[in-house]
């Protein structure tokens, strides 16, 4: 005889199952099991036509045993079913239509349950059963919930509307017992509906009259209205005491209560998720009333610290600053979450020598700089002043609060690029700290970047053979010379369109005026594409390429000027004749005639990072090795010619390099990976007034952008470049011999 056989034969072990009505069309079948069964014992209800859905739960009885409940929609006719525990039959039940069933008496139900069982039942009513059977607006069910609340709680405590927080949404304020614990869900209970609130609750740390403040956000509250707060330890009901807000608007409330860090972070998090200008409101409120900056000044005797970088990004938090620990008693720096939880920053942490302000503004003191990345999917939103603490070995803590931090993506990128001095920017700093932060920001920039405006200058209806894409960033100095050089090239003027992409929209009027005048002068067919914001070299080029109609695409920098007509034909001819050729580039010279570019090659630096180098840079323009047309590792994006189908095949320039660097060699390597070759054609020659635009970018020139880009490029292409450059080169000037010298090599005329 099995254990179940023995328990079934004992008198009173199983009570007859009973069915009750809990909704207009929903019933619950209740069966008590007085025996002590294993926790994992499976209770099963089997019926000829199994109800769908059929939802069960098990509650603890006060005098030992279990109460098993099955919620379902009974059929229109009475039907029999069998209850099993594991595979053993227990009893047969007769389930009548819901209209013939008595209503569930909640007080009678609760009388036999443990307090935890009562809370669990209410939780099931509000969550699983309400959702599974769509009972939110069922009057019978709402009455049952009210009965359950009345049986579990005393008279509802008051709640009030603190202020309107957004269109149709209000911040509710109440208080709760310190013993209540974490709130898992909140429901708005009205005469016609019971609905869950999307916003979580914040329980504050401050206690008043032995109560903790509690805030949550509701949509269009009606007075009177009740709210059900459900936690693991119990249930609480709050009732609006008035329909009038305490403060007329969010700004007035913020001025009064915005100094409470936990509460302002709660509001900022919520505002950051609302589409109706909530993000801008969150930023504005914090800038209007910032938290006082908290730092611990450097001391020769005691630990000290400052956090001066604290960027909340969608994938985590980037923090940076300095510490000084003369007594070796500093245990770490912690980030404080909205609810006060301290999270150590020591997971992805990098230290480097640094300096901090001394006793006066002019003096400096040696300290230990740090930067840390705390990954998290639970973003606090547009929080400008995350809070930290310095933790000592004794367990004592001291607060640290940075100045308001930038939230605009390009400003955040600027801060990240300056988080580590260039001389200390090594793999450890990039891999687990700066790289995830920069990638996060670049993704935001990519999502925000779009074409804002286009203007055509006599583009013909017939698609041209060639589309020349020229990105513009602040510098327009060479456009007159560039367009003049193109206008004197009859073949180019007849077969090409020029697409200018303005990546600095603040000079749109100046650019339109200049291009309009040059078009009247030269008559070249052109299009102006204006980005909505500075989005970086790669995004600007890709945006222009999407407007290209030619079968050949030329990527041309704005500071590249033809030295003579015919250059474009010389580049296009081999590209069209040799289908194995994926891209081709010309010889580029400085204004003094010396070589700037005779193709790219790769060489490692002392850190093992692959860097881009130009063949024969600085040599005379007629230097013999630079006159050899050949296959090469790569070519510069200053003038890169490819077929549009190939550009689209490799998805154009990769857009996650910072500001503008290494995209061209990355594109060449993508083309090579697809099986195509890269060529250099010296008979085509243009002037290149190198890097005039990028010098206008303080983010690039003052930070670690170039080092990061070279690191990222190496991470992505190390194996390909190693294979490409694996031969012992001996010296830079021998490099051309590795790429195509032989029968296929010819000398530029």
C-alpha positions as CSV (number, residue, x, y, z in Angstrom):
1,X,0.0,0.0,0.0
2,X,1.4,3.4,-1.0
3,X,1.6,6.5,1.2
4,X,-1.4,7.9,-0.7
5,X,-3.4,4.8,-0.2
6,X,-2.8,4.9,3.5
7,X,-3.8,8.6,3.7
8,X,-6.9,8.1,1.6
9,X,-8.2,5.3,3.9
10,X,-7.8,7.5,7.0
11,X,-11.0,9.2,8.1
12,X,-11.2,12.9,7.5
13,X,-8.0,13.2,5.5
14,X,-9.7,14.6,2.4
15,X,-12.8,16.8,2.6
16,X,-15.3,16.9,-0.2
17,X,-14.4,19.5,-2.8
18,X,-16.7,22.5,-3.1
19,X,-17.3,25.0,-5.9
20,X,-18.0,28.7,-5.5
21,X,-18.6,31.6,-7.7
22,X,-15.9,34.3,-7.9
23,X,-16.9,36.2,-11.0
24,X,-19.8,36.6,-13.4
25,X,-18.6,33.6,-15.4
26,X,-15.8,32.2,-13.2
27,X,-15.8,29.6,-10.4
28,X,-13.3,28.2,-8.0
29,X,-13.2,24.6,-6.8
30,X,-11.7,24.2,-3.3
31,X,-10.4,20.9,-1.9
32,X,-8.7,20.6,1.6
33,X,-6.0,18.0,2.2
34,X,-5.5,17.5,5.9
35,X,-2.5,15.2,5.5
36,X,1.0,16.5,5.4
37,X,2.2,16.0,1.8
38,X,5.5,16.6,0.1
39,X,5.9,20.1,-1.1
40,X,6.3,18.9,-4.7
41,X,3.2,16.8,-4.6
42,X,1.1,17.5,-7.8
43,X,-2.6,18.1,-7.5
44,X,-4.6,17.5,-10.7
45,X,-8.2,18.1,-11.8
46,X,-9.3,16.0,-14.7
47,X,-12.6,16.7,-16.5
48,X,-14.1,15.4,-19.7
49,X,-13.7,18.8,-21.4
50,X,-10.8,20.4,-19.6
51,X,-11.5,24.1,-18.9
52,X,-9.2,26.6,-20.5
53,X,-7.7,28.4,-18.7
54,X,-7.5,26.3,-15.6
55,X,-5.5,28.0,-12.9
56,X,-4.6,26.4,-9.6
57,X,-2.9,27.5,-6.4
58,X,-2.1,25.9,-3.0
59,X,-2.6,27.7,0.3
60,X,-1.5,26.6,3.8
61,X,-4.1,25.7,6.4
62,X,-3.8,27.0,9.9
63,X,-4.1,23.6,11.5
64,X,-1.7,21.8,9.1
65,X,-2.5,20.6,5.6
66,X,-3.2,22.4,2.3
67,X,-6.1,24.0,0.6
68,X,-6.1,23.5,-3.2
69,X,-8.0,25.9,-5.4
70,X,-8.7,25.6,-9.1
71,X,-10.2,28.6,-10.9
72,X,-12.0,28.1,-14.2
73,X,-15.0,28.9,-16.4
74,X,-17.5,26.1,-15.9
75,X,-19.6,24.9,-18.8
76,X,-23.3,25.5,-19.4
77,X,-24.1,22.0,-18.2
78,X,-23.1,20.2,-15.0
79,X,-20.0,17.9,-15.5
80,X,-18.1,15.5,-13.4
81,X,-14.4,15.5,-12.8
82,X,-11.7,13.7,-10.8
83,X,-9.1,15.0,-8.4
84,X,-5.7,13.3,-8.3
85,X,-2.7,13.7,-6.1
86,X,0.3,12.6,-8.1
87,X,-1.3,9.6,-10.0
88,X,-3.6,8.5,-7.2
89,X,-7.4,9.1,-7.5
90,X,-8.8,11.1,-4.5
91,X,-12.5,11.9,-5.3
92,X,-15.1,12.6,-7.9
93,X,-16.7,16.1,-8.1
94,X,-19.8,17.4,-9.8
95,X,-19.2,20.9,-11.1
96,X,-22.4,22.9,-11.8
97,X,-22.9,25.9,-14.1
98,X,-21.6,29.1,-12.4
99,X,-25.1,30.6,-12.1
100,X,-26.0,27.7,-9.7
101,X,-23.0,28.1,-7.4
102,X,-23.0,30.0,-4.2
103,X,-20.7,33.1,-3.9
104,X,-17.4,32.5,-2.2
105,X,-17.5,33.6,1.5
106,X,-14.1,35.2,2.0
107,X,-14.3,35.3,5.8
108,X,-15.1,31.6,5.9
109,X,-12.3,30.9,3.5
110,X,-9.8,32.9,5.5
111,X,-10.8,31.4,8.8
112,X,-9.0,28.2,8.1
113,X,-5.9,29.7,6.4
114,X,-2.6,31.0,7.8
115,X,-2.0,34.7,7.5
116,X,0.5,34.0,4.7
117,X,-2.2,31.9,2.9
118,X,-4.7,34.8,3.1
119,X,-2.2,37.2,1.5
120,X,-1.3,34.6,-1.1
121,X,-5.0,34.2,-2.0
122,X,-5.5,37.9,-2.4
123,X,-2.4,38.1,-4.5
124,X,-3.7,35.4,-6.8
125,X,-7.0,37.2,-7.1
126,X,-5.3,40.4,-8.1
127,X,-2.6,39.0,-10.4
128,X,-3.1,35.6,-12.1
129,X,-6.9,35.2,-11.8
130,X,-7.7,38.7,-12.7
131,X,-5.5,38.6,-15.7
132,X,-6.2,35.0,-16.9
133,X,-10.0,35.5,-16.8
134,X,-10.1,39.2,-17.6
135,X,-11.9,40.2,-14.5
136,X,-10.6,43.7,-14.0
137,X,-14.1,45.2,-14.8
138,X,-16.2,42.3,-13.5
139,X,-18.5,43.7,-10.8
140,X,-18.9,40.4,-9.0
141,X,-15.1,39.9,-8.9
142,X,-14.5,43.5,-7.7
143,X,-17.0,42.9,-4.9
144,X,-15.1,39.7,-3.9
145,X,-11.8,41.7,-3.8
146,X,-13.4,44.3,-1.6
147,X,-14.6,41.6,0.8
148,X,-11.1,40.1,0.9
149,X,-9.5,43.5,1.6
150,X,-12.1,44.2,4.4
151,X,-11.3,40.9,6.0
152,X,-7.5,41.4,5.8
153,X,-7.1,45.1,6.6
154,X,-8.4,47.7,9.0
155,X,-9.8,51.0,8.0
156,X,-7.9,52.4,5.0
157,X,-5.2,55.0,5.8
158,X,-5.2,58.2,3.8
159,X,-3.2,59.1,0.7
160,X,-3.0,62.4,-1.0
161,X,-2.1,63.8,-4.4
162,X,1.3,65.5,-4.1
163,X,1.3,67.1,-7.6
164,X,0.5,66.5,-11.2
165,X,3.7,65.0,-12.7
166,X,2.8,64.8,-16.4
167,X,-0.3,65.0,-18.7
168,X,-3.0,63.1,-16.8
169,X,-0.6,61.5,-14.3
170,X,-0.2,62.3,-10.6
171,X,2.3,61.6,-7.8
172,X,0.5,60.1,-4.8
173,X,2.0,60.4,-1.3
174,X,1.2,58.2,1.7
175,X,3.0,56.4,4.6
176,X,3.5,52.8,5.4
177,X,4.6,50.7,8.4
178,X,8.4,49.9,8.5
179,X,7.5,46.2,8.8
180,X,5.5,46.1,5.6
181,X,8.6,45.3,3.5
182,X,8.9,45.7,-0.2
183,X,5.9,46.5,-2.3
184,X,5.5,44.0,-5.2
185,X,2.4,45.6,-6.8
186,X,-0.2,48.4,-6.5
187,X,-3.7,48.3,-7.8
188,X,-6.2,51.1,-8.2
189,X,-9.6,50.0,-6.9
190,X,-12.7,51.8,-8.1
191,X,-16.4,51.1,-8.3
192,X,-16.1,49.9,-11.9
193,X,-12.6,48.4,-12.2
194,X,-9.5,47.2,-10.4
195,X,-6.3,47.8,-12.4
196,X,-2.6,47.4,-11.8
197,X,-0.4,50.5,-11.8
198,X,2.5,50.5,-14.2
199,X,4.7,52.6,-11.9
200,X,6.5,50.9,-9.0
201,X,6.4,52.5,-5.5
202,X,9.2,54.2,-3.6
203,X,9.4,53.6,0.1
204,X,11.6,56.2,1.7
205,X,14.1,55.8,4.4
206,X,13.0,58.7,6.5
207,X,10.6,57.8,9.3
208,X,7.9,60.1,10.7
209,X,5.6,58.9,13.5
210,X,7.2,55.5,13.0
211,X,6.0,55.4,9.4
212,X,8.0,55.4,6.2
213,X,7.0,57.8,3.3
214,X,5.6,56.0,0.2
215,X,5.1,57.5,-3.3
216,X,3.7,56.1,-6.5
217,X,2.3,57.5,-9.7
218,X,-1.3,57.0,-11.0
219,X,-3.2,58.0,-14.1
220,X,-6.2,60.3,-13.7
221,X,-7.1,59.4,-10.1
222,X,-10.8,59.8,-9.1
223,X,-11.9,60.9,-5.7
224,X,-12.8,58.9,-3.8
225,X,-10.5,56.1,-4.9
226,X,-8.6,53.3,-3.1
227,X,-5.2,51.8,-3.8
228,X,-4.2,48.3,-2.8
229,X,-0.5,47.9,-1.9
230,X,0.6,44.2,-2.0
231,X,3.8,42.9,-0.5
232,X,5.2,39.6,0.6
233,X,4.4,40.4,4.3
234,X,0.9,41.7,3.9
235,X,-1.6,44.0,2.2
236,X,-2.4,47.7,2.8
237,X,-5.2,49.8,1.5
238,X,-4.9,53.6,1.0
239,X,-7.7,55.9,0.2
240,X,-7.4,59.4,-1.4
241,X,-8.3,61.9,1.2
242,X,-8.8,64.7,-1.3
243,X,-9.0,65.3,-5.0
244,X,-6.9,68.5,-4.8
245,X,-3.1,68.3,-5.3
246,X,-0.8,69.5,-2.5
247,X,1.2,71.5,-5.1
248,X,-0.3,73.0,-8.3
249,X,2.5,71.7,-10.5
250,X,5.7,69.6,-10.6
251,X,8.0,72.6,-10.5
252,X,6.5,73.9,-7.3
253,X,6.6,70.4,-5.7
254,X,10.2,70.0,-6.8
255,X,11.3,73.3,-5.3
256,X,9.7,72.1,-2.0
257,X,10.7,68.4,-2.0
258,X,13.4,68.1,-4.7
259,X,16.1,68.0,-2.1
260,X,15.2,64.4,-1.0
261,X,17.7,62.3,-3.1
262,X,15.7,59.1,-3.2
263,X,12.4,60.8,-4.2
264,X,14.0,63.0,-6.9
265,X,15.6,59.9,-8.4
266,X,12.3,58.1,-8.4
267,X,10.6,61.0,-10.2
268,X,13.6,61.4,-12.7
269,X,13.4,57.7,-13.5
270,X,9.7,57.9,-14.2
271,X,9.9,61.1,-16.2
272,X,12.7,59.6,-18.3
273,X,10.3,57.0,-19.6
274,X,7.4,59.3,-20.6
275,X,7.2,60.4,-24.2
276,X,5.5,63.8,-23.6
277,X,8.7,65.8,-23.0
278,X,9.4,63.9,-19.7
279,X,13.1,63.5,-20.5
280,X,13.6,67.2,-21.0
281,X,11.6,68.0,-17.9
282,X,13.7,65.6,-15.8
283,X,16.9,67.3,-17.0
284,X,15.5,70.8,-16.5
285,X,14.4,70.1,-12.9
286,X,17.8,68.8,-11.9
287,X,19.6,71.7,-13.4
288,X,17.3,74.2,-11.7
289,X,17.7,72.6,-8.3
290,X,20.9,70.5,-8.2
291,X,22.0,68.6,-5.2
292,X,24.9,70.1,-3.3
293,X,28.3,68.7,-4.5
294,X,29.9,66.4,-1.9
295,X,33.6,65.6,-2.0
296,X,36.1,64.8,0.6
297,X,39.1,67.1,0.2
298,X,42.6,65.6,0.0
299,X,44.3,65.2,3.4
300,X,47.7,64.0,4.4
301,X,46.2,62.0,7.3
302,X,42.8,60.8,6.2
303,X,41.2,59.0,3.2
304,X,39.7,61.4,0.7
305,X,37.9,61.1,-2.6
306,X,35.9,62.8,-5.4
307,X,33.6,61.6,-8.1
308,X,33.7,64.0,-11.1
309,X,32.4,61.7,-13.8
310,X,29.0,59.9,-13.3
311,X,27.2,59.2,-16.5
312,X,24.0,57.1,-16.4
313,X,23.7,55.3,-19.7
314,X,21.2,52.7,-21.0
315,X,23.7,49.8,-20.4
316,X,25.2,51.0,-17.1
317,X,27.0,53.7,-15.1
318,X,30.4,55.1,-15.9
319,X,32.0,56.7,-12.8
320,X,35.4,58.3,-12.5
321,X,37.3,60.5,-10.1
322,X,40.2,60.1,-7.6
323,X,41.0,58.7,-4.2
324,X,43.8,59.3,-1.7
325,X,44.4,56.8,1.0
326,X,47.5,57.6,3.1
327,X,46.5,55.3,5.9
328,X,45.3,52.3,3.8
329,X,41.9,52.4,5.4
330,X,39.8,53.1,2.2
331,X,37.8,50.0,1.4
332,X,36.1,51.2,-1.8
333,X,33.7,53.5,-3.6
334,X,30.0,52.5,-3.8
335,X,27.2,53.6,-6.0
336,X,23.9,54.3,-4.2
337,X,20.7,53.2,-5.9
338,X,17.4,54.8,-5.7
339,X,16.4,52.7,-2.6
340,X,19.8,53.3,-0.9
341,X,21.4,50.0,-1.8
342,X,25.2,50.3,-2.0
343,X,26.8,48.7,-5.0
344,X,30.6,48.5,-5.0
345,X,32.4,49.8,-8.1
346,X,35.3,47.4,-7.8
347,X,34.1,45.0,-10.6
348,X,35.3,46.9,-13.6
349,X,37.8,49.3,-12.1
350,X,40.9,50.9,-13.5
351,X,43.4,53.1,-11.6
352,X,46.1,55.5,-12.9
353,X,48.3,58.3,-11.5
354,X,46.5,61.6,-11.4
355,X,46.3,65.0,-9.6
356,X,43.6,66.9,-7.8
357,X,43.2,70.5,-6.6
358,X,45.1,71.2,-3.5
359,X,44.2,73.6,-0.6
360,X,43.9,76.4,-3.1
361,X,42.8,76.5,-6.8
362,X,46.3,77.0,-8.1
363,X,48.0,74.0,-6.2
364,X,48.0,70.4,-7.3
365,X,48.3,67.2,-5.3
366,X,49.1,63.7,-6.4
367,X,46.2,61.3,-6.1
368,X,45.1,58.0,-7.6
369,X,42.7,58.5,-10.5
370,X,40.0,55.9,-11.2
371,X,37.4,55.1,-13.8
372,X,34.8,52.3,-13.4
373,X,31.9,50.7,-15.3
374,X,28.9,49.3,-13.5
375,X,26.8,47.4,-16.1
376,X,23.1,47.4,-15.5
377,X,19.9,47.0,-17.5
378,X,17.9,48.9,-14.8
379,X,18.8,52.4,-15.9
380,X,17.9,55.3,-13.5
381,X,17.0,57.4,-16.5
382,X,18.3,61.0,-17.1
383,X,19.9,61.2,-13.7
384,X,22.5,64.0,-13.7
385,X,23.8,63.5,-10.1
386,X,24.1,59.8,-9.2
387,X,25.0,59.4,-5.5
388,X,28.1,57.6,-4.2
389,X,29.8,56.9,-0.9
390,X,33.4,56.4,0.2
391,X,33.5,53.2,2.3
392,X,36.1,52.7,4.9
393,X,37.5,49.5,6.3
394,X,35.8,50.3,9.7
395,X,32.4,50.2,7.9
396,X,32.0,54.0,8.1
397,X,30.8,55.7,5.0
398,X,31.0,59.3,3.7
399,X,28.7,60.6,0.9
400,X,30.0,61.7,-2.5
401,X,27.9,63.7,-4.9
402,X,29.3,64.9,-8.3
403,X,28.3,68.1,-10.0
404,X,25.4,67.8,-12.5
405,X,26.6,65.7,-15.4
406,X,25.9,66.1,-19.1
407,X,23.1,64.1,-20.6
408,X,23.3,65.0,-24.3
409,X,25.0,62.1,-26.0
410,X,27.9,64.0,-27.7
411,X,28.7,65.8,-24.4
412,X,28.7,62.5,-22.6
413,X,31.1,61.1,-25.3
414,X,33.3,64.1,-24.7
415,X,33.5,63.3,-20.9
416,X,34.2,59.6,-21.6
417,X,37.0,60.4,-23.9
418,X,38.6,62.5,-21.2
419,X,38.0,60.0,-18.4
420,X,41.5,58.6,-18.7
421,X,44.7,60.5,-19.7
422,X,45.9,59.4,-23.1
423,X,49.2,58.1,-21.7
424,X,47.2,55.7,-19.4
425,X,44.6,54.6,-22.0
426,X,45.5,50.9,-22.2
427,X,43.6,47.7,-23.0
428,X,42.3,47.3,-19.5
429,X,40.7,50.7,-19.5
430,X,39.1,50.2,-22.9
431,X,37.9,46.6,-22.8
432,X,35.6,46.6,-19.8
433,X,35.1,50.3,-19.0
434,X,35.4,52.9,-21.7
435,X,34.4,50.6,-24.6
436,X,30.9,49.7,-23.3
437,X,30.3,53.3,-22.3
438,X,31.4,54.7,-25.7
439,X,29.4,52.0,-27.6
440,X,26.3,52.9,-25.5
441,X,26.7,56.6,-26.4
442,X,27.4,55.9,-30.1
443,X,24.2,53.8,-30.3
444,X,22.2,56.8,-28.9
445,X,23.9,59.1,-31.4
446,X,23.0,56.7,-34.2
447,X,19.4,56.5,-33.2
448,X,19.1,60.3,-32.9
449,X,20.9,61.1,-36.2
450,X,18.7,61.5,-39.3
451,X,18.4,63.6,-42.4
452,X,16.6,66.8,-41.6
453,X,16.6,68.5,-45.0
454,X,17.6,68.1,-48.6
455,X,17.9,70.5,-51.5
456,X,18.6,69.7,-55.1
457,X,20.6,71.9,-57.5
458,X,19.4,70.9,-61.0
459,X,19.7,67.1,-60.6
460,X,18.8,65.4,-63.9
461,X,16.0,62.8,-63.9
462,X,18.3,60.2,-65.5
463,X,20.6,58.6,-63.0
464,X,24.3,59.4,-63.5
465,X,27.1,56.9,-63.7
466,X,28.9,58.3,-60.6
467,X,27.7,59.7,-57.3
468,X,30.3,61.7,-55.4
469,X,29.5,61.9,-51.7
470,X,31.3,64.7,-49.8
471,X,30.7,65.1,-46.0
472,X,31.0,68.6,-44.6
473,X,31.9,69.4,-41.0
474,X,32.4,73.1,-40.2
475,X,35.1,73.7,-42.7
476,X,33.9,75.1,-46.1
477,X,37.3,76.6,-47.0
478,X,38.0,74.3,-49.9
479,X,34.6,74.0,-51.6
480,X,35.4,76.7,-54.2
481,X,38.6,75.0,-55.2
482,X,37.0,71.5,-55.1
483,X,34.0,72.4,-57.3
484,X,36.2,74.5,-59.7
485,X,38.4,71.4,-60.2
486,X,35.4,69.2,-60.9
487,X,33.8,71.8,-63.2
488,X,36.8,71.9,-65.4
489,X,36.6,68.1,-65.9
490,X,34.1,67.7,-68.8
491,X,33.7,63.9,-68.3
492,X,33.0,64.3,-64.6
493,X,30.5,67.2,-65.2
494,X,28.6,65.0,-67.7
495,X,28.6,61.7,-65.8
496,X,28.5,62.6,-62.1
497,X,26.3,64.0,-59.4
498,X,27.7,65.6,-56.2
499,X,26.1,64.9,-52.9
500,X,27.2,67.2,-50.1
501,X,26.2,66.0,-46.6
502,X,26.3,68.8,-44.0
503,X,27.1,67.3,-40.6
504,X,27.1,70.6,-38.8
505,X,23.6,72.0,-39.3
506,X,24.4,75.2,-37.4
507,X,26.1,76.4,-40.6
508,X,23.2,75.4,-43.0
509,X,22.4,78.9,-44.1
510,X,26.1,79.7,-44.9
511,X,26.4,76.3,-46.8
512,X,23.3,76.8,-48.8
513,X,24.3,80.3,-49.8
514,X,27.8,79.1,-50.8
515,X,26.6,76.1,-52.8
516,X,23.9,78.2,-54.5
517,X,26.5,80.6,-55.7
518,X,28.9,77.9,-56.9
519,X,26.1,76.1,-58.7
520,X,25.2,79.3,-60.6
521,X,28.9,79.7,-61.5
522,X,29.7,76.1,-62.5
523,X,26.3,74.5,-63.2
524,X,27.2,71.1,-61.7
525,X,24.3,68.9,-60.6
526,X,24.3,68.7,-56.8
527,X,22.3,67.7,-53.8
528,X,22.6,69.1,-50.3
529,X,21.8,66.7,-47.5
530,X,21.6,68.3,-44.0
531,X,21.8,66.1,-40.9
532,X,19.7,67.1,-37.9
533,X,22.9,67.1,-35.7
534,X,26.5,66.3,-35.8
535,X,26.5,62.5,-36.2
536,X,30.1,61.7,-37.2
537,X,31.9,61.0,-40.4
538,X,30.6,57.5,-41.0
539,X,27.0,58.3,-40.5
540,X,27.2,61.4,-42.7
541,X,28.8,59.4,-45.5
542,X,26.3,56.6,-45.2
543,X,23.4,59.1,-45.2
544,X,24.8,60.6,-48.4
545,X,25.3,57.2,-50.0
546,X,21.6,56.4,-49.5
547,X,20.8,59.2,-51.9
548,X,23.3,58.0,-54.5
549,X,21.8,57.1,-57.8
550,X,25.0,56.2,-59.7
551,X,26.4,52.7,-60.0
552,X,29.7,54.0,-58.8
553,X,30.1,55.7,-55.5
554,X,33.0,58.1,-54.7
555,X,33.7,59.0,-51.0
556,X,35.5,62.3,-51.2
557,X,36.7,64.5,-48.3
558,X,35.8,68.2,-48.5
559,X,39.6,69.1,-48.3
560,X,40.5,67.0,-51.4
561,X,40.9,69.0,-54.6
562,X,41.7,67.6,-58.1
563,X,45.1,68.5,-59.4
564,X,44.0,67.9,-63.0
565,X,41.0,66.6,-65.1
566,X,40.6,62.9,-65.8
567,X,41.3,61.5,-62.3
568,X,37.8,60.0,-62.0
569,X,37.9,58.2,-65.3
570,X,41.3,56.7,-64.4
571,X,39.8,55.3,-61.1
572,X,36.6,54.1,-62.6
573,X,38.0,52.2,-65.6
574,X,39.8,49.4,-63.7
575,X,36.9,49.2,-61.2
576,X,34.4,48.5,-64.0
577,X,36.7,46.3,-66.0
578,X,37.9,44.0,-63.1
579,X,34.9,42.6,-61.3
580,X,37.2,41.2,-58.6
581,X,38.2,44.7,-57.7
582,X,36.2,46.1,-54.8
583,X,37.6,49.6,-54.3
584,X,40.3,51.8,-55.7
585,X,42.1,55.0,-54.5
586,X,44.3,57.6,-56.1
587,X,47.6,59.2,-55.1
588,X,47.1,62.2,-52.8
589,X,49.7,64.9,-52.4
590,X,50.1,67.8,-50.0
591,X,49.9,71.4,-51.3
592,X,53.8,71.5,-51.6
593,X,53.6,68.4,-53.9
594,X,55.0,65.9,-51.4
595,X,53.2,62.6,-50.9
596,X,50.4,62.3,-48.4
597,X,49.0,59.0,-49.5
598,X,50.0,56.2,-51.8
599,X,47.7,53.6,-50.2
600,X,47.4,52.3,-46.6
601,X,49.3,49.6,-44.7
602,X,49.1,48.4,-41.1
603,X,51.9,48.2,-38.5
604,X,51.7,47.4,-34.8
605,X,52.8,50.0,-32.2
606,X,54.6,49.2,-29.0
607,X,51.2,48.2,-27.4
608,X,50.6,45.7,-30.1
609,X,47.8,47.8,-31.7
610,X,47.5,47.9,-35.4
611,X,47.8,51.5,-36.7
612,X,47.1,52.8,-40.2
613,X,50.1,54.1,-42.1
614,X,50.4,55.8,-45.5
615,X,53.0,54.4,-48.0
616,X,55.8,56.9,-48.6
617,X,54.2,59.8,-46.8
618,X,56.3,62.9,-47.0
619,X,58.4,61.7,-49.9
620,X,58.5,63.7,-53.2
621,X,55.3,63.4,-55.3
622,X,57.3,61.7,-58.1
623,X,59.0,59.2,-55.8
624,X,59.4,56.1,-58.0
625,X,57.9,53.5,-55.7
626,X,54.7,55.6,-55.3
627,X,54.2,55.5,-59.1
628,X,53.3,51.8,-59.1
629,X,49.7,50.8,-59.6
630,X,49.1,47.7,-57.4
631,X,47.0,45.7,-55.0
632,X,47.3,47.2,-51.6
633,X,46.0,46.5,-48.0
634,X,43.8,49.5,-48.0
635,X,43.1,53.0,-49.2
636,X,42.1,56.2,-47.4
637,X,38.5,57.3,-47.3
638,X,39.7,60.8,-48.3
639,X,39.1,59.5,-51.9
640,X,37.7,56.0,-52.2
641,X,35.9,54.7,-55.2
642,X,33.7,51.6,-55.2
643,X,30.7,50.1,-56.9
644,X,27.5,51.0,-55.1
645,X,26.5,47.3,-55.0
646,X,29.6,46.6,-53.0
647,X,29.2,49.5,-50.7
648,X,25.6,48.3,-49.9
649,X,26.8,44.7,-49.6
650,X,29.1,45.6,-46.7
651,X,26.6,48.1,-45.2
652,X,28.8,51.0,-45.9
653,X,31.0,52.6,-43.3
654,X,30.9,51.0,-39.8
655,X,29.4,53.7,-37.6
656,X,30.7,52.8,-34.1
657,X,34.2,54.4,-34.5
658,X,34.3,57.7,-32.5
659,X,33.9,61.0,-34.5
660,X,35.9,59.9,-37.6
661,X,38.9,57.6,-37.9
662,X,39.6,54.1,-39.0
663,X,36.3,53.8,-40.9
664,X,38.1,53.7,-44.2
665,X,40.5,50.8,-43.4
666,X,37.5,49.0,-41.7
667,X,35.6,49.4,-45.0
668,X,38.5,48.1,-47.0
669,X,38.8,45.1,-44.7
670,X,35.1,44.4,-45.0
671,X,35.4,44.5,-48.8
672,X,38.4,42.1,-48.7
673,X,36.5,39.7,-46.4
674,X,33.8,39.5,-49.1
675,X,36.5,38.3,-51.6
676,X,37.3,41.6,-53.4
677,X,40.7,43.2,-53.9
678,X,41.7,46.8,-53.1
679,X,43.9,48.8,-55.6
680,X,46.0,51.9,-55.7
681,X,46.1,54.0,-59.0
682,X,48.8,56.7,-59.0
683,X,48.0,58.1,-62.4
684,X,45.0,59.7,-60.7
685,X,46.3,62.5,-58.4
686,X,44.6,64.9,-56.1
687,X,45.6,67.4,-53.4
688,X,44.7,66.6,-49.8
689,X,44.8,69.3,-47.2
690,X,44.8,66.7,-44.5
691,X,42.5,66.5,-41.4
692,X,41.4,70.1,-41.5
693,X,37.8,69.2,-40.4
694,X,38.7,66.9,-37.6
695,X,40.9,69.5,-36.0
696,X,37.8,71.5,-35.3
697,X,36.6,68.7,-33.0
698,X,37.8,69.3,-29.4
699,X,36.4,65.9,-28.5
700,X,38.8,64.2,-30.9
701,X,41.9,66.3,-30.3
702,X,41.8,66.4,-26.5
703,X,40.7,62.9,-25.6
704,X,41.6,59.3,-26.4
705,X,39.4,59.0,-29.5
706,X,42.2,58.0,-31.8
707,X,43.5,55.4,-29.3
708,X,40.1,54.0,-28.8
709,X,39.5,53.7,-32.5
710,X,42.8,52.0,-33.1
711,X,42.0,49.6,-30.2
712,X,38.5,48.8,-31.5
713,X,39.9,48.4,-35.1
714,X,42.5,45.9,-33.8
715,X,39.9,44.0,-31.7
716,X,37.7,43.7,-34.8
717,X,40.3,42.9,-37.5
718,X,43.4,41.6,-35.7
719,X,43.3,38.1,-37.4
720,X,42.6,39.6,-40.9
721,X,45.3,42.2,-40.6
722,X,47.8,39.7,-39.3
723,X,47.2,37.4,-42.2
724,X,47.4,40.3,-44.6
725,X,50.6,41.7,-43.2
726,X,52.2,38.4,-42.0
727,X,55.3,38.6,-44.2
728,X,58.4,40.1,-42.7
729,X,58.4,43.5,-44.3
730,X,61.9,44.6,-43.6
731,X,61.1,48.2,-44.1
732,X,58.4,50.6,-45.1
733,X,59.8,51.2,-48.6
734,X,59.9,47.5,-49.4
735,X,56.2,47.2,-48.6
736,X,54.9,47.8,-52.2
737,X,56.8,44.7,-53.3
738,X,54.4,42.6,-51.3
739,X,51.3,43.8,-53.2
740,X,51.2,43.1,-56.9
741,X,54.7,43.9,-58.2
742,X,55.2,41.7,-61.2
743,X,53.5,41.1,-64.5
744,X,50.3,43.0,-63.4
745,X,52.2,46.0,-62.1
746,X,52.5,49.1,-64.2
747,X,54.0,52.6,-63.7
748,X,51.9,55.7,-63.7
749,X,52.6,57.9,-66.7
